[in-house]
Amino acid sequence: MATKRSFDAELAAVEELRGASPEAAEPALIKALTHRNNLLVAMAAAMTVHHQLSKLTPNLVAAFPRFLEDGTKTDPQCWAKNAIAKALASFEYQDPEVFLAGMRHIQLEASWGPPVDSAGTLRGTCALALVQCRDLNNHRLLGYLIPLMADKEVSVRVNAARAIEQVGTDSAALLLRLRGELGSDDAEVLGSCYSGVLGLEGASAIPWVAKFMGEEDDDAAEAAMAIALTHTPEAVTLLQARFGRAHDPWFRAALLSAIALTRQEEATEWLIELIAKEEHDAKDAHEALCRSAPSNATLERLKTLGRPCRSN
């Protein structure tokens, strides 16, 4: 009991550093980062970011490998490793070795069923951080990131796709196109590939992404959302045309949400017309428009139709 009270006091002492000056917090954080407890180290790492103490980067780097070894005992749930990796990413740490170690780390922990890998967040965080390492050329970067596109965890594959997009080269765009063409993955992963290609190639890639809206399923909805987020007139035209051919009520609602998210004046006018006519899709159009952060002018027009957004 006394040991628990002592540890609780240490945690509280680190939390209290939030209100201290960076200069006052620094010595205590240096000491906390050497602690064996993963929760305390995680809190200390987060506090270095709070105080922007990038000078403690060497201390963060030194702490990281302690929690890689026998991680299920030294760092259950990867609390310390996650916090350290996020701090190093925030400080734009340039040595790739820490991030590469994090990308390779798998930590199987006991659960009610089969063992669960708790290191997915770590691998994804490190993949995104690796892109910041300026000494790595684009070829090496992509070589390190590609294996994560086959990771067992969906969140890791999503972050790997986002990291590949951030590489920002023609090769990166082609890799994302290839993954999109292969299909057979979680819709969120494929959506990240569609968005990545659009982010790298711009509106010229809209016809390519539109190919994946043939079915009325989750993959098609992800493609629609990716196109919508280009915020272009071309997106509005294409999504309206696809809506005209759609039959599944769920997919029609998804397309209306995408059209609203284009935030184009033409899209807003079209949705308001649907609402005003009280047609079959009016309710879904209204909800889509209200969820799209509409302008004050749009909110007022909805009020005049007697269909205000609930939060207004």
C-alpha positions as CSV (number, residue, x, y, z in Angstrom):
1,M,0.0,0.0,0.0
2,A,2.8,2.4,0.9
3,T,4.5,1.6,-2.5
4,K,1.3,2.4,-4.3
5,R,0.9,5.7,-2.5
6,S,4.5,6.5,-3.3
7,F,4.0,5.8,-7.0
8,D,0.7,7.8,-7.1
9,A,2.6,10.7,-5.6
10,E,5.2,10.4,-8.3
11,L,2.6,10.5,-11.0
12,A,0.9,13.4,-9.4
13,A,4.2,15.3,-9.2
14,V,4.8,14.8,-12.9
15,E,1.2,15.9,-13.7
16,E,1.7,19.1,-11.6
17,L,4.6,20.0,-13.9
18,R,2.0,21.0,-16.5
19,G,1.6,24.3,-14.6
20,A,5.3,24.9,-14.1
21,S,7.7,26.8,-16.4
22,P,9.8,24.7,-18.8
23,E,12.9,25.6,-16.8
24,A,11.4,24.4,-13.6
25,A,10.0,21.3,-15.1
26,E,13.2,20.2,-16.9
27,P,15.1,18.6,-14.0
28,A,12.1,16.6,-12.8
29,L,11.3,15.4,-16.3
30,I,14.9,14.3,-16.9
31,K,14.6,12.2,-13.7
32,A,11.2,10.8,-14.6
33,L,12.4,9.6,-18.0
34,T,14.8,7.3,-16.3
35,H,12.0,5.6,-14.2
36,R,11.2,2.0,-14.8
37,N,7.5,2.4,-14.8
38,N,6.0,2.8,-18.2
39,L,3.1,5.0,-17.2
40,L,5.3,7.5,-15.5
41,V,7.7,7.6,-18.4
42,A,4.7,8.0,-20.8
43,M,3.5,11.0,-18.8
44,A,6.9,12.5,-18.7
45,A,7.4,12.2,-22.5
46,A,4.0,13.9,-23.1
47,M,5.1,16.6,-20.7
48,T,8.3,17.3,-22.7
49,V,6.0,18.1,-25.7
50,H,3.7,20.2,-23.5
51,H,6.7,22.3,-22.5
52,Q,8.4,22.0,-25.9
53,L,11.6,20.8,-24.2
54,S,13.3,19.5,-27.4
55,K,16.6,19.7,-25.5
56,L,15.4,16.5,-23.8
57,T,15.4,14.6,-27.1
58,P,18.6,12.6,-26.0
59,N,16.8,11.5,-22.8
60,L,13.8,10.3,-24.8
61,V,16.0,8.4,-27.2
62,A,17.8,6.8,-24.3
63,A,14.5,5.7,-22.6
64,F,13.0,4.1,-25.7
65,P,15.0,0.8,-26.0
66,R,14.4,0.0,-22.3
67,F,10.8,-0.6,-23.1
68,L,11.4,-2.5,-26.3
69,E,13.0,-5.4,-24.5
70,D,10.5,-7.8,-22.9
71,G,7.8,-5.2,-23.7
72,T,4.9,-7.1,-22.3
73,K,6.4,-6.8,-18.9
74,T,8.3,-3.5,-19.2
75,D,5.7,-1.6,-21.2
76,P,2.3,-3.3,-21.4
77,Q,0.0,-1.6,-24.0
78,C,3.1,0.3,-25.3
79,W,2.2,3.4,-23.3
80,A,5.9,4.5,-22.9
81,K,7.0,3.7,-26.4
82,N,4.0,5.4,-28.0
83,A,4.5,8.5,-25.9
84,I,8.2,8.6,-26.7
85,A,7.7,8.1,-30.4
86,K,5.1,10.8,-30.5
87,A,7.4,13.2,-28.6
88,L,10.4,12.5,-31.0
89,A,8.1,13.0,-34.0
90,S,6.9,16.3,-32.5
91,F,10.5,17.4,-32.1
92,E,11.3,16.2,-35.7
93,Y,14.0,13.8,-34.5
94,Q,16.2,12.9,-37.5
95,D,17.9,9.6,-36.6
96,P,15.7,6.9,-38.3
97,E,16.9,4.0,-36.1
98,V,14.4,4.7,-33.3
99,F,11.5,4.8,-35.7
100,L,12.7,1.8,-37.6
101,A,12.9,-0.2,-34.4
102,G,9.3,1.0,-33.6
103,M,8.1,0.0,-37.0
104,R,9.5,-3.6,-36.5
105,H,8.1,-4.0,-33.0
106,I,5.3,-6.6,-32.5
107,Q,4.0,-7.0,-28.9
108,L,1.6,-9.9,-28.3
109,E,-0.3,-9.5,-25.1
110,A,-2.7,-11.8,-23.3
111,S,-6.5,-11.3,-23.9
112,W,-9.7,-13.2,-23.4
113,G,-9.1,-14.8,-26.7
114,P,-5.9,-15.2,-28.8
115,P,-3.0,-12.9,-27.9
116,V,-3.4,-9.3,-29.2
117,D,-0.7,-7.2,-30.8
118,S,-0.6,-3.9,-28.8
119,A,2.1,-2.3,-30.9
120,G,0.0,-1.3,-33.9
121,T,-0.2,2.4,-32.9
122,L,3.5,2.4,-32.4
123,R,4.3,1.1,-35.8
124,G,1.9,3.6,-37.4
125,T,3.3,6.5,-35.5
126,C,6.9,5.6,-36.3
127,A,6.0,5.1,-40.0
128,L,4.7,8.7,-40.2
129,A,7.7,10.0,-38.2
130,L,10.2,8.3,-40.5
131,V,9.1,10.5,-43.4
132,Q,10.6,13.5,-41.5
133,C,14.1,12.0,-41.5
134,R,15.8,14.1,-44.1
135,D,18.9,11.9,-44.5
136,L,16.8,9.0,-45.9
137,N,16.3,9.3,-49.7
138,N,12.9,8.6,-51.2
139,H,13.9,5.1,-52.4
140,R,14.9,4.0,-49.0
141,L,11.9,5.6,-47.3
142,L,9.5,3.7,-49.6
143,G,11.5,0.5,-49.1
144,Y,10.9,0.8,-45.3
145,L,7.2,1.7,-45.6
146,I,6.1,-0.9,-48.2
147,P,6.2,-3.9,-45.7
148,L,3.7,-2.1,-43.5
149,M,1.2,-2.1,-46.2
150,A,0.9,-5.8,-45.5
151,D,0.7,-5.4,-41.7
152,K,-2.0,-7.4,-39.9
153,E,-3.4,-4.3,-38.3
154,V,-5.7,-2.1,-40.3
155,S,-4.6,1.1,-38.6
156,V,-1.0,0.4,-39.5
157,R,-1.8,-0.1,-43.1
158,V,-3.8,3.1,-43.1
159,N,-0.8,5.1,-41.6
160,A,1.6,3.4,-44.0
161,A,-0.5,4.6,-46.9
162,R,-0.5,8.1,-45.4
163,A,3.2,8.0,-44.9
164,I,3.7,6.9,-48.5
165,E,1.6,9.9,-49.6
166,Q,3.8,12.2,-47.5
167,V,6.9,11.0,-49.4
168,G,5.4,13.0,-52.2
169,T,7.0,11.5,-55.3
170,D,5.7,10.0,-58.5
171,S,6.9,6.6,-57.2
172,A,4.8,7.1,-54.1
173,A,1.7,7.9,-56.2
174,L,2.3,4.8,-58.3
175,L,2.6,2.6,-55.3
176,L,-0.7,3.9,-53.9
177,R,-2.3,3.4,-57.3
178,L,-1.1,-0.2,-57.4
179,R,-2.5,-0.9,-53.9
180,G,-5.8,0.6,-54.9
181,E,-6.0,-1.5,-58.1
182,L,-5.3,-4.7,-56.2
183,G,-8.2,-4.0,-53.8
184,S,-8.9,-6.9,-51.3
185,D,-8.3,-4.8,-48.2
186,D,-10.2,-3.0,-45.5
187,A,-12.2,-0.1,-47.1
188,E,-10.4,2.5,-44.8
189,V,-7.0,1.3,-46.2
190,L,-8.2,1.6,-49.8
191,G,-9.7,5.0,-49.0
192,S,-6.3,6.2,-47.8
193,C,-4.8,5.0,-51.1
194,Y,-7.5,6.9,-53.1
195,S,-7.0,10.0,-51.0
196,G,-3.2,9.7,-51.3
197,V,-3.3,9.6,-55.1
198,L,-5.6,12.6,-55.2
199,G,-3.4,14.4,-52.7
200,L,-0.3,13.8,-54.9
201,E,-1.9,14.1,-58.4
202,G,-4.8,16.5,-57.8
203,A,-8.1,16.6,-59.7
204,S,-6.5,14.8,-62.7
205,A,-6.8,11.6,-60.7
206,I,-10.5,11.9,-60.1
207,P,-11.4,9.7,-63.0
208,W,-9.1,7.0,-61.7
209,V,-10.7,7.1,-58.2
210,A,-14.2,7.1,-59.8
211,K,-13.5,3.6,-61.2
212,F,-13.9,2.3,-57.7
213,M,-17.5,3.6,-57.3
214,G,-18.9,0.9,-59.5
215,E,-20.3,-1.2,-56.7
216,E,-22.5,0.2,-53.9
217,D,-20.3,-0.8,-51.0
218,D,-17.8,0.5,-48.4
219,D,-15.0,0.8,-50.9
220,A,-17.2,2.9,-53.2
221,A,-18.2,5.1,-50.4
222,E,-14.5,5.7,-49.5
223,A,-13.8,6.6,-53.1
224,A,-16.7,9.0,-53.1
225,M,-15.4,10.7,-49.9
226,A,-11.9,10.9,-51.3
227,I,-13.2,12.6,-54.4
228,A,-15.4,15.0,-52.4
229,L,-12.4,16.2,-50.4
230,T,-10.8,17.6,-53.6
231,H,-13.4,20.4,-53.2
232,T,-13.6,20.8,-56.9
233,P,-16.5,21.4,-59.4
234,E,-15.4,18.2,-61.1
235,A,-16.1,16.3,-57.9
236,V,-19.7,17.7,-57.7
237,T,-20.5,16.8,-61.3
238,L,-19.2,13.2,-61.0
239,L,-20.8,12.5,-57.6
240,Q,-24.2,13.9,-58.7
241,A,-24.0,11.7,-61.8
242,R,-23.2,8.6,-59.7
243,F,-26.1,9.5,-57.3
244,G,-28.5,9.5,-60.3
245,R,-27.5,5.8,-61.0
246,A,-27.5,4.6,-57.3
247,H,-30.2,2.4,-55.9
248,D,-29.1,1.2,-52.4
249,P,-30.5,3.7,-49.8
250,W,-27.3,3.5,-47.7
251,F,-25.1,4.3,-50.7
252,R,-27.3,7.1,-51.8
253,A,-27.0,8.6,-48.3
254,A,-23.2,8.2,-48.5
255,L,-23.1,10.0,-51.8
256,L,-25.2,12.9,-50.4
257,S,-22.7,13.2,-47.6
258,A,-19.9,13.3,-50.1
259,I,-21.6,15.9,-52.2
260,A,-22.1,18.1,-49.2
261,L,-18.4,17.7,-48.2
262,T,-17.3,19.2,-51.5
263,R,-18.4,22.5,-50.0
264,Q,-19.1,23.8,-53.5
265,E,-21.9,26.4,-54.0
266,E,-23.4,24.2,-56.8
267,A,-23.5,21.3,-54.4
268,T,-25.2,23.3,-51.7
269,E,-27.8,24.6,-54.1
270,W,-28.5,21.1,-55.4
271,L,-29.0,19.7,-51.8
272,I,-31.2,22.6,-50.8
273,E,-33.4,22.0,-53.8
274,L,-33.7,18.3,-52.8
275,I,-34.7,19.4,-49.3
276,A,-37.2,22.0,-50.5
277,K,-38.9,19.5,-52.8
278,E,-39.4,17.1,-49.9
279,E,-38.4,14.3,-52.2
280,H,-37.5,10.8,-51.0
281,D,-33.9,11.7,-50.3
282,A,-34.7,15.0,-48.6
283,K,-34.0,13.8,-45.1
284,D,-30.6,12.3,-46.0
285,A,-29.8,15.5,-47.9
286,H,-30.7,17.6,-44.9
287,E,-28.5,15.5,-42.6
288,A,-25.6,15.6,-45.0
289,L,-25.7,19.3,-45.3
290,C,-26.0,19.9,-41.6
291,R,-22.9,17.6,-41.0
292,S,-20.8,19.5,-43.5
293,A,-20.1,22.6,-41.4
294,P,-22.4,24.8,-43.6
295,S,-22.0,28.5,-43.8
296,N,-24.2,30.9,-41.8
297,A,-26.0,31.8,-45.0
298,T,-26.8,28.1,-45.7
299,L,-28.0,27.7,-42.1
300,E,-30.4,30.6,-42.5
301,R,-31.8,29.2,-45.8
302,L,-32.5,25.9,-44.1
303,K,-34.3,27.8,-41.3
304,T,-36.5,29.5,-43.9
305,L,-37.4,26.1,-45.3
306,G,-38.5,25.1,-41.8
307,R,-35.6,22.6,-41.7
308,P,-33.0,24.0,-39.3
309,C,-30.0,22.0,-38.3
310,R,-30.5,20.6,-34.9
311,S,-27.5,22.2,-33.2
312,N,-28.8,25.6,-34.5
